[in-house]
Amino acid sequence: MGEYLDQIPSNIQQHIKGLAQSVKTEEGEDAVEKVAQCWLEKKAVFEDKISEMGMEEIDSLNKEDEKGAIALTYSGSLVNIGPLVDGARTVKYSSIGMRTDIPESAESDSSNLASDVQVDGIIQFEGGPVKSTSQIFKIAVCKDEEMSPEEQQQTIIETATIIEEEFVEVNKTIME
């Protein structure tokens, strides 16, 4: 295979190959390797930033759980899932611009999880412009159990903003 693709978990390699088909690269460049390199960089950014921001990885989030979360998809997209407040969640999906076959972002102030969120599963939503995502690679929540919904929402937004900015830089550095 390739230097970068070989470093990606085997269950995600096929997904990376599929993504490469929708990515623009210079003639002669290996799109799969470019996408794999970006994916590895984004994985590292995600892991570093959630740790720095006082968040921790979990394997699943029950749809009724009041906590908010941030998720990284197999595609390298980010999904912000706000805490459950008055029966609804704020949701933001950000593709971070590398793909050409989906919208760059979509948001809703009144969405709900249609089912539990689990690593290796998709996120399905009720309400809002996003109905489902690609499979989830990582999920993170705030470590502090005493955080108010407002504090959780702020932490998720700040963390996602930092990650998004760094993802854009990864794209610029590797893809352009």
Phi and psi in degrees as a GROMACS rama.xvg file:
@    title "Ramachandran Plot"
@    xaxis  label "Phi"
@    yaxis  label "Psi"
@TYPE xy
-144.071  165.206  GLY-2
-54.1553  -46.9818  GLU-3
-86.9745  -42.9648  TYR-4
-58.92  -35.8973  LEU-5
-63.7559  -21.0497  ASP-6
-85.9924  -8.4973  GLN-7
-91.5065  140.449  ILE-8
-52.1118  140.634  PRO-9
-58.4503  -33.1407  SER-10
-68.9861  -11.8724  ASN-11
-107.829  -16.9094  ILE-12
-56.7332  -43.1148  GLN-13
-64.7194  -37.0427  GLN-14
-63.1337  -41.9841  HIS-15
-62.1798  -42.1038  ILE-16
-61.5068  -40.0596  LYS-17
-65.6611  -40.909  GLY-18
-60.8442  -38.5156  LEU-19
-59.7773  -25.2651  ALA-20
-70.7213  -21.5238  GLN-21
-106.207  12.9092  SER-22
-109.855  137.694  VAL-23
-86.733  127.583  LYS-24
-134.594  164.916  THR-25
-67.1938  149.508  GLU-26
-59.4826  134.779  GLU-27
91.7754  -14.7458  GLY-28
-83.397  146.203  GLU-29
-84.5084  103.586  ASP-30
-60.705  -38.233  ALA-31
-61.8262  -45.4146  VAL-32
-66.7647  -37.8366  GLU-33
-62.6436  -46.5185  LYS-34
-65.4628  -40.9265  VAL-35
-62.9287  -42.2435  ALA-36
-62.8968  -45.0467  GLN-37
-59.5523  -44.5777  CYS-38
-60.7938  -43.8283  TRP-39
-63.676  -41.7025  LEU-40
-63.6037  -42.8626  GLU-41
-66.5294  -38.5624  LYS-42
-57.9252  -46.8142  LYS-43
-62.7956  -43.4847  ALA-44
-60.5363  -48.0923  VAL-45
-56.9101  -50.7493  PHE-46
-61.7262  -43.7254  GLU-47
-64.402  -46.4861  ASP-48
-71.4585  -37.9018  LYS-49
-66.4243  -35.7216  ILE-50
-65.6471  -47.6264  SER-51
-60.0463  -31.3434  GLU-52
-94.0798  12.2626  MET-53
75.4417  32.4468  GLY-54
-113.179  161.478  MET-55
-136.102  150.668  GLU-56
-77.6095  143.036  GLU-57
-131.96  164.888  ILE-58
-91.5288  -23.63  ASP-59
-157.839  158.16  SER-60
-133.965  118.758  LEU-61
-66.3998  139.126  ASN-62
-61.1721  -23.6114  LYS-63
-89.9587  -9.72038  GLU-64
-61.6915  136.207  ASP-65
-78.706  -12.5596  GLU-66
-65.9379  151.442  LYS-67
-93.9868  169.246  GLY-68
-154.544  166.522  ALA-69
-127.612  136.417  ILE-70
-126.24  147.014  ALA-71
-111.537  124.861  LEU-72
-86.8486  165.659  THR-73
-54.2632  -31.5684  TYR-74
-78.3705  -9.61742  SER-75
87.9398  15.5052  GLY-76
-89.1909  158.974  SER-77
-110.166  142.347  LEU-78
-128.199  117.125  VAL-79
-92.9822  126.618  ASN-80
-119.022  105.591  ILE-81
-68.2075  162.507  GLY-82
-63.1235  154.353  PRO-83
-74.3491  114.56  LEU-84
-130.765  122.576  VAL-85
52.4477  40.2416  ASP-86
79.8064  9.42747  GLY-87
-143.256  163.049  ALA-88
-127.245  149.959  ARG-89
-87.9416  132.305  THR-90
-129.844  138.286  VAL-91
-136.125  129.727  LYS-92
-110.831  130.448  TYR-93
-131.006  118.697  SER-94
-83.5553  -12.9101  SER-95
61.6552  31.3038  ILE-96
70.9858  -2.23704  GLY-97
-82.3392  -30.6329  MET-98
-87.1222  150.55  ARG-99
-110.838  -0.623035  THR-100
-107.388  5.48216  ASP-101
-141.6  161.657  ILE-102
-67.1489  152.16  PRO-103
-66.8938  -37.1094  GLU-104
-158.464  159.874  SER-105
-152.989  143.169  ALA-106
-136.619  155.591  GLU-107
-150.395  141.047  SER-108
-95.6183  -4.69436  ASP-109
-142.272  67.8217  SER-110
-117.304  166.029  SER-111
-140.757  155.27  ASN-112
-76.6751  129.782  LEU-113
-79.6617  -23.0542  ALA-114
-154.202  172.779  SER-115
-61.2224  152.199  ASP-116
-98.8465  127.532  VAL-117
-137.19  144.836  GLN-118
-56.1512  136.868  VAL-119
76.0727  -0.31934  ASP-120
-106.984  173.139  GLY-121
-94.8466  159.268  ILE-122
-99.0396  128.038  ILE-123
-115.033  136.165  GLN-124
-117.889  151.84  PHE-125
-110.441  125.026  GLU-126
83.3561  153.78  GLY-127
85.4532  171.909  GLY-128
-76.7342  -21.2857  PRO-129
-95.9448  120.937  VAL-130
-95.1158  -36.3387  LYS-131
-160.349  164.503  SER-132
-118.372  174.26  THR-133
-72.8796  177.489  SER-134
-61.2756  151.356  GLN-135
-95.3123  130.351  ILE-136
-92.6346  -43.1183  PHE-137
-143.032  148.693  LYS-138
-130.536  136.592  ILE-139
-133.384  144.289  ALA-140
-129.705  164.466  VAL-141
-68.3516  134.666  CYS-142
-67.919  -39.2787  LYS-143
-69.9843  107.558  ASP-144
-66.7575  -19.5056  GLU-145
-90.4399  -0.591267  GLU-146
-64.1554  137.739  MET-147
-72.5708  162.258  SER-148
-56.3371  -37.7823  PRO-149
-64.5704  -42.3781  GLU-150
-66.5689  -40.2705  GLU-151
-60.9951  -47.3505  GLN-152
-59.0025  -44.1628  GLN-153
-63.5452  -42.9525  GLN-154
-63.1207  -42.915  THR-155
-63.2833  -45.2992  ILE-156
-63.2021  -47.6861  ILE-157
-61.143  -45.5817  GLU-158
-62.4424  -47.4097  THR-159
-62.7912  -39.5776  ALA-160
-62.3625  -45.6803  THR-161
-61.7409  -47.0662  ILE-162
-62.1664  -45.5559  ILE-163
-57.9206  -45.3618  GLU-164
-60.8335  -42.4084  GLU-165
-70.7656  -34.4949  GLU-166
-62.9146  -39.9761  PHE-167
-62.0981  -42.3091  VAL-168
-64.3181  -39.3143  GLU-169
-59.6765  -47.1972  VAL-170
-58.3087  -46.1484  ASN-171
-61.9803  -44.8182  LYS-172
-68.0717  -42.6817  THR-173
-93.2293  -40.3787  ILE-174
-89.4296  -21.8909  MET-175
